[in-house]
Amino acid sequence: MHKNLLTLHSGSLSIKFSLCDVAANVKKELYGKIDRIGLSDTTLTYHDLITGKTGKETVVTASVSQFLIDWLKEYIDISSVSGI
């Protein structure tokens, strides 16, 4: 099992995140952001550096932090995260 580090950076209108494999010299595997928080066109964008997949989703909730947690739980094996 990989040990991953999840980093979060919160701003006034955005949350940026990245997931790094600490067993591989802190190699970034996934990163993205939720931007335009509080506006009608709040979006999540992400880049998966392992699969090459990129995506963009509309965020339709008042709790963007909970949305991000739920999205990460669906997208990655959250048990691999050893630190935030």
Secondary structure, DSSP 8 states (H G I E B T S, - for coil): ---EEEEEEE-SSEEEEEEEEGGGTSEEEEEEEEESTTSTT-EEEEEETTT--EEEEE--SS-HHHHHHHHHHHHS-GGGEEE-
